Amino acid sequence: MKILKWFFALLILVVIVAGAIAWTLPADVAYRYVASQLGPVSLVGVRGTVWQGHADGVSVFGRDLGELDWQVEKAPLFARRLHADLRIRGADIDTSGLIERAADGRLTAHDVRFRVPASMLAPVLDVPSLKLLGTITGSFAKVSFQDGVVSDANGTALWSDAGVSGTAEARFSDILAEFASKPDGSIGGTVADDGKGNLEVSGHFTIAATGFQAEAFLAARNDDARVREALRYVGEPQADGSSHLLIDGKLFKLF
């Protein structure tokens, strides 16, 4: 009987110690165990705990994005659910959102907000002599992922202080994109200018796990000479002086 009492006492002690360790587990220790499973994502300068911590740097495919802060709620874990508040802040990047992982593996992001330089999208155009100017800000109200399929996604993005530079430089009015998930698991959207500047934009795009496709017609409003010159280096020139832009590529080009 005494042996049984000692056994239960020892078991309770182990549970308490294990719980205390898990409750205060240093983030750098946990990262060493999971780093090999994060694929193209890597962290440096990790500190804090697994529940609330900070990384001096986070990179994806070798591209530095900035600092990472996170806070994980403990209570949902007892129901096999994960609730985390993440934020990435860099010199010109600011992204934040709430991440939830359900017991069935579904991953959902809420209230995602982002700010990135327009130059980050330049690789998808594949025009080395052309630089994109301005800033892109936007938000996802909600987006869910499960088994590689996207659902419940909807949001907007705004390209402000828009412009291009290279052989010629031109500034445009703001350009707005609206997007939402489609039944096949891809994301589709439209893009258009606000009608106040000298670049007229009208187009649509689709983003899927295998890549993305976009089509747009660009034209110089008010016969703006700088815009007409810039359009010579973007897309396929049309007889009326506009440009037909087709993009078909892979998302990894962004990194």
N, C-alpha and C positions, 0 to 999 in steps of 0.2 A: 504493500500500500504506500509506504514511504517513497519507494522508487517511482510509483505512478504520480505522486504529488510533485516530486522533484522534476519529473518529465514535463508535466503541465506547466510548472513554474518556469522551467527553461524555455518551453515553447512560447509562453507569453512574453518572456524577456526577448527572445529572438524577434517576435513580431513587433514589439515596441522599438527595438533597435533598428530593424529593417525599415519600419515606418518613419523613424526619425531621420535615417539616412536618405530615404526617398524624398522626405519633406524638405530637406535642406541640401539635396544633391547639387554639388557645384556644376555649373553649366559646362566648364571646360572638361571635366571628367566625362560627363555624358557625351559631349561632342566627340571625344576620342573614340568612343564605342560605335557611334553612328556615322562618322564622317565617310566611311567607305560606302555607305548606302545612299548618300546624297547625290550621287552622280556628278553633274557639272557644277553643282553648288558647293562653294567652299567658304569657310569663315576664318577670320583671324582676330586675335585679341579678344577671345571669348571670356566673359566674366559674369558674375551673378550666379543665379540658380537656374534650374530647368524651368522654374515657375515664373521667374522675373529676371531677365538678364539683358546683356548688351554684347554686341560684337563690333569691334572697331572697323571691321570691313567685311562685306559680303560680295562675292563675285559669282558670275554665271558664265561658263565657258571662258573664263579668264578675264571677263570684262568687269571692272570694279564698279559697283553700284552705289556704295556709300556705307554708312553705319546702319546696323540693325538693332532694334529694340523689340522685345517681346514680353508678353504677360499671358500666362496660361492659368485658366481657372481650374481649381482642384476638384470641386464637387462633381462636375459632369463626368469625370473619369470613372467614378464608381458605377456609372451606367454605360461604360465603354464608349463615351462620347468625348470629343476634344473641342474645347473652345479657346481660341488664342487671338490676342490682339497684336498685330504686327505693324511695324513701321520701318521703312528704309529711307534714310536721308543722306543725300550726297551733295556735291557742289551744285549740281543742276538737276537732281532727281529727288522727288519726294513722293513716296507711295505709302499708303496705309490702308488697313482694312481688318475686318473681323473674319477669322477662319474657323469653320466648324467641320468636324469629322464625325459622322454618325456611326452607329454600331454596324450598319450594313456596308460601310466603306465609302458612302457618298461624301464628297468633299464640297462644301459650300462656302462661298465668300460673300460677305455682306458689306455694304457701304464702302466699297473700294474706291479710293480717290488717288489720282496719280498726276504728276507733273514731270515731263521729260523734255529735253531739248529736241526740236524738230530734226536736228542733225542726226539723231539716233536712228531715224528711219531712212536716211540716205542710202544705205546699202541695198535696200529693196528696189530702188530706182536704177541702180547699176549705171549711173552716169558720173564717172570720176571727176569731170570738170565742173560739176554742179554741186553747190552746197546749199542745204536747206537752212533758213534762218527762222528765228522765232521760237515759241514754246507751245507744246501741246499739253493741255490739261483736260481731265475728264473724270468720269466716275462710272462705276458699275453699281446699280442698286442691288443686284444679286446675280450670281452665276454659280451653277452647280456642275460637278464632274463626277461621273461614275463609269467605270470600265471604258474610259477614253471617250465617252459621249458627253457633250455639253448640253445643258438644259437650263431653262429659267433665266437665261441671260438677257439683260437689257441695259443700255447705257448710252452715254453721249461723250463726245470729245470735241474740243475746240482748239484749232490752230490759230493762236493770236500772234500779232506782230509778224505775220507770215511773209515770207519772201524767199528769193533764191539769189545766189551770187555765183559768179564764175566768169565766163567770157563777158557776160552782161549781168547787171544787178537790177532787181525789181522788187518792190514791196507791194503786197496785196492787202485786200481786206481780210477780215477773219473768215475762216473756213470751218464749217460745222459738220460733224459726222454723227449719225444716229445708227445704232445697231442693236440686234436682238438675235437670240438663238433660233435655229430652224429645226424642223422635225427630224432631219437627218443627222443632227448633232453638230452641225457647223454653225458659224455666226455670219449673218448677212447684214448689210447696212447700206446706207446712202451717204453721199457727201455732196455739199453744195456751199457756195460762198454766200455771204450775207447781203449781197447786192449793193454794197456801198463803195466798193473799190473798183479798180480797173482790170481785175482778173475775174472772168466768168468761169465758174466750175460747176459741172454737173456729172455725177457718176455713181457707181455702186461697187460693192466689193463683197467677197466671201472669204472667210477664214476657216480652215479645217485642220485636223491633225496632220494631214499630208502636205499642207501648204496653203497658199492663198492666191486668189485671183482678184484683180481690180481692173475696172474700165472707167475712163473719164474723158470728157471732152472739155478742153480748155480754150478760151478765147480772150482776146483783148477787148475790154469794154472801153468805150469812148476813143477807140483807135489809139490807145496808149502805146507810144513807140518803144518804151523800155520793156513792157510786157510782151509785145510782139517779138522783140529781139530775144528775150529769154525763152519764149516758146519754141524758137528754132532748135533748141537743144533738149527739148522734152517731148517725147512721143513722136508720132508720125504727122508731119505737116499736111494740112488739108488745103484744098484749092481756095477756100474762103479765108485762109490765114489762121484758122484755128489749129489745134493740135489734138490728135486722137492718141490717148495714152493707154496702153495695155501692160499690165504687170502680172506675171505668173511666176511664183517663186516659192522658196522654202523659208520658214520662220527662223531657222538657225542663222540666216544672214544678218539678223538683227544683232547678233552677238559676235 
